[in-house]
Amino acid sequence: MASTFSPPLRVMFVNPFTELGGAEHSLLALLATLPEGVQAQLVTESEGALAAEAAALGVASRYLPFPSAVHPRAIFRSVRTLAEWMRADADLVHANSPRAAFFAGLAARRAEIPVIWHLRCYVGSGVRAFLLRRLVTRTIGNSHAALANAGFAPADPRACVIPNGVPQALLLSEPRARNRGGCGGGAGDDLPVIGM
């Protein structure tokens, strides 16, 4: 799977969930700051808030079912389709959740394309984490705790930590402007908001 890339780098972002949660907001922040020379496309389950927000950033979406384990034939069809899309349109795949890592990891093995799993949540260190660690090429965790929870050793060369960023405009704005997101609830409007 060793490849040399030259612009444009075609990155397929896989995120099964169509509504906006924390991982989806982080993905949108990443899409908004991609460097020149990266061509992004999104694969998600259906139209929804995520696809609409991605479109506003100039990122096109494709729709694919991400069936549950009780439907193995449907899983096979989705993996086969995703592998075909990867072969035709991707140099690198970014899996934005454990479910995305499962589907993208299987498809990327068929397509011989590297997959980065962006790990942001509790996975556990059991069989599920074992399987996901082997399906992906590299893993980015938003914390050392997330990586350790998924069974990665501290010095594992296949994993690294890249914390979620904070937009500079948020850090430079007035305290009252930072609290307009509803976090402060009116109390302590002069206090800075820290966290996601």
C-alpha positions as CSV (number, residue, x, y, z in Angstrom):
1,M,0.0,0.0,0.0
2,A,3.0,2.3,-0.1
3,S,2.2,5.2,-2.5
4,T,3.6,8.5,-3.5
5,F,1.1,11.3,-3.8
6,S,1.3,14.5,-5.8
7,P,-1.4,17.1,-5.9
8,P,-4.2,16.7,-6.2
9,L,-4.6,14.3,-3.3
10,R,-8.0,12.7,-3.5
11,V,-9.3,12.0,0.0
12,M,-12.5,10.1,0.6
13,F,-14.0,10.9,4.0
14,V,-16.3,8.2,5.3
15,N,-18.9,9.0,8.0
16,P,-22.0,6.8,8.2
17,F,-24.0,9.2,10.4
18,T,-26.0,12.0,8.6
19,E,-26.8,14.3,11.5
20,L,-24.4,16.5,13.3
21,G,-22.8,15.2,16.5
22,G,-19.3,16.0,17.9
23,A,-17.4,13.8,15.4
24,E,-19.3,15.4,12.5
25,H,-18.6,18.9,13.7
26,S,-14.9,18.0,14.0
27,L,-15.0,16.5,10.5
28,L,-16.6,19.7,9.1
29,A,-13.9,21.8,10.8
30,L,-11.2,19.6,9.1
31,L,-12.9,19.8,5.7
32,A,-13.0,23.6,6.1
33,T,-9.3,23.8,6.6
34,L,-7.9,21.3,4.1
35,P,-4.9,22.7,2.3
36,E,-4.8,23.5,-1.4
37,G,-4.2,20.4,-3.5
38,V,-6.6,18.2,-1.5
39,Q,-9.8,17.1,-3.3
40,A,-12.3,15.9,-0.7
41,Q,-15.4,13.9,-1.1
42,L,-17.8,12.6,1.6
43,V,-19.5,9.2,1.8
44,T,-22.4,9.1,4.2
45,E,-25.6,7.1,4.5
46,S,-28.1,9.6,3.1
47,E,-28.9,13.2,2.7
48,G,-28.9,15.2,5.9
49,A,-27.3,18.0,7.8
50,L,-23.8,16.6,7.4
51,A,-24.0,16.4,3.6
52,A,-25.6,19.9,3.5
53,E,-22.8,21.4,5.6
54,A,-20.2,19.6,3.5
55,A,-21.8,20.9,0.3
56,A,-21.6,24.5,1.7
57,L,-17.8,23.9,2.0
58,G,-17.7,22.7,-1.6
59,V,-17.4,19.0,-0.8
60,A,-19.6,16.6,-2.8
61,S,-21.3,13.6,-1.1
62,R,-22.1,10.1,-2.1
63,Y,-24.7,8.0,-0.3
64,L,-24.2,4.4,0.7
65,P,-26.0,2.1,3.2
66,F,-24.0,1.1,6.3
67,P,-26.1,-2.0,7.3
68,S,-25.8,-3.8,10.7
69,A,-24.1,-7.1,11.2
70,V,-27.4,-8.9,11.0
71,H,-27.4,-8.3,7.2
72,P,-24.1,-9.8,6.0
73,R,-25.1,-9.8,2.3
74,A,-26.0,-6.1,2.5
75,I,-22.6,-5.4,4.2
76,F,-20.8,-7.2,1.4
77,R,-22.7,-5.1,-1.2
78,S,-21.8,-1.9,0.5
79,V,-18.2,-2.9,0.9
80,R,-18.0,-3.9,-2.7
81,T,-19.5,-0.5,-3.9
82,L,-17.2,1.5,-1.5
83,A,-14.2,-0.4,-2.9
84,E,-15.2,0.5,-6.4
85,W,-15.5,4.1,-5.5
86,M,-12.1,4.1,-3.8
87,R,-10.4,2.5,-6.8
88,A,-11.9,5.1,-9.1
89,D,-11.7,8.3,-6.9
90,A,-9.5,8.0,-3.9
91,D,-5.8,8.0,-3.0
92,L,-6.5,8.0,0.8
93,V,-9.5,7.3,3.0
94,H,-10.4,9.0,6.3
95,A,-12.8,6.9,8.5
96,N,-14.5,9.2,10.9
97,S,-15.9,6.6,13.4
98,P,-15.5,3.0,14.4
99,R,-18.4,2.0,12.0
100,A,-16.7,4.0,9.2
101,A,-13.4,2.2,10.0
102,F,-15.0,-1.2,9.7
103,F,-16.6,-0.5,6.3
104,A,-13.7,1.6,4.9
105,G,-11.1,-0.8,6.2
106,L,-12.7,-3.8,4.5
107,A,-13.2,-1.8,1.2
108,A,-9.8,-0.3,1.2
109,R,-8.2,-3.7,1.5
110,R,-10.0,-4.7,-1.7
111,A,-9.0,-1.4,-3.3
112,E,-5.5,-1.4,-1.9
113,I,-5.8,2.1,-0.6
114,P,-4.6,3.4,2.8
115,V,-7.1,4.2,5.5
116,I,-6.7,6.5,8.4
117,W,-9.1,5.9,11.3
118,H,-9.9,9.1,13.3
119,L,-10.7,7.8,16.7
120,R,-12.7,10.0,19.0
121,C,-14.8,7.7,21.1
122,Y,-14.8,4.7,23.5
123,V,-14.2,1.5,21.5
124,G,-13.0,-0.8,24.2
125,S,-9.9,-3.1,23.8
126,G,-11.8,-6.3,23.0
127,V,-12.4,-8.1,19.7
128,R,-14.0,-5.1,18.0
129,A,-10.9,-2.9,18.7
130,F,-8.6,-5.7,17.7
131,L,-10.4,-6.1,14.3
132,L,-10.5,-2.3,13.6
133,R,-6.8,-1.9,14.4
134,R,-6.0,-4.5,11.8
135,L,-8.3,-3.1,9.1
136,V,-6.9,0.4,9.0
137,T,-3.4,1.6,8.0
138,R,-3.0,4.3,10.6
139,T,-5.0,5.7,13.5
140,I,-5.3,9.3,14.8
141,G,-6.7,9.6,18.3
142,N,-7.9,12.9,19.7
143,S,-6.2,11.8,23.0
144,H,-3.8,9.3,24.5
145,A,-6.7,7.9,26.5
146,A,-8.8,7.2,23.3
147,L,-5.9,5.3,21.8
148,A,-5.1,3.4,25.0
149,N,-8.8,2.4,25.3
150,A,-8.7,0.9,21.8
151,G,-5.7,-1.2,22.7
152,F,-2.9,0.9,21.2
153,A,0.4,0.8,23.1
154,P,1.9,4.2,23.9
155,A,4.7,3.9,21.3
156,D,2.7,2.1,18.6
157,P,4.0,3.5,15.3
158,R,0.5,3.0,13.7
159,A,-1.1,5.5,16.0
160,C,-0.6,9.2,17.0
161,V,-2.5,11.9,18.9
162,I,-3.8,15.0,17.2
163,P,-6.2,16.9,19.5
164,N,-9.2,18.7,18.1
165,G,-8.3,22.3,17.3
166,V,-10.0,25.4,18.5
167,P,-10.7,28.1,15.8
168,Q,-8.5,31.1,16.3
169,A,-11.5,33.4,15.9
170,L,-13.1,31.8,18.9
171,L,-10.0,32.5,21.0
172,L,-9.7,36.1,19.9
173,S,-13.4,37.0,20.3
174,E,-14.9,38.9,23.2
175,P,-16.0,36.7,26.2
176,R,-19.7,37.4,25.6
177,A,-19.4,36.4,21.9
178,R,-17.8,33.1,23.0
179,N,-20.7,32.3,25.3
180,R,-23.5,32.9,22.7
181,G,-23.5,29.2,21.9
182,G,-25.8,28.5,24.8
183,C,-23.1,27.1,27.1
184,G,-23.2,29.8,29.7
185,G,-27.0,29.9,30.1
186,G,-26.8,33.5,31.0
187,A,-24.7,32.9,34.2
188,G,-21.0,33.8,34.1
189,D,-21.1,35.4,30.7
190,D,-17.7,36.9,31.4
191,L,-16.1,33.5,31.9
192,P,-14.3,31.9,28.9
193,V,-15.8,28.6,27.5
194,I,-13.3,25.8,27.4
195,G,-14.0,22.4,25.7
196,M,-16.0,21.1,22.8
